[in-house]
Amino acid sequence: MTKRFLSENGVNFEERNINVNPEYIDYLKNKGFQAVPVVEFSEENAVAGFRPDLLKKLAI
């Protein structure tokens, strides 16, 4: 849902799939995440789960 939302709203993003590249699992765990999807806005700002309220801000 997150990926579709970003695509439908014209937001450019880089997908990092943990099934294709399992090294990202450790990266996410080190940042404190335990579930996907994770949307990283910047080095310090990221959210987990489908958060249309926050994703809408990226579409502006």
Residue pairs with C-beta under 8 A, 6 or more apart in sequence:
1 50
2 37
2 39
2 50
2 51
2 55
3 13
3 15
3 37
5 50
5 52
5 55
6 13
6 39
6 55
6 58
6 59
9 55
9 56
9 58
9 59
10 59
11 55
11 58
11 59
13 39
16 24
17 24
18 24
18 25
18 28
18 36
28 36
28 38
31 38
31 46
33 46
33 48
34 48
35 48
35 49
36 48
37 48
37 49
37 50
38 46
38 47
38 48
39 46
39 47
39 51
39 54
39 55
40 46
41 47
41 58
47 54
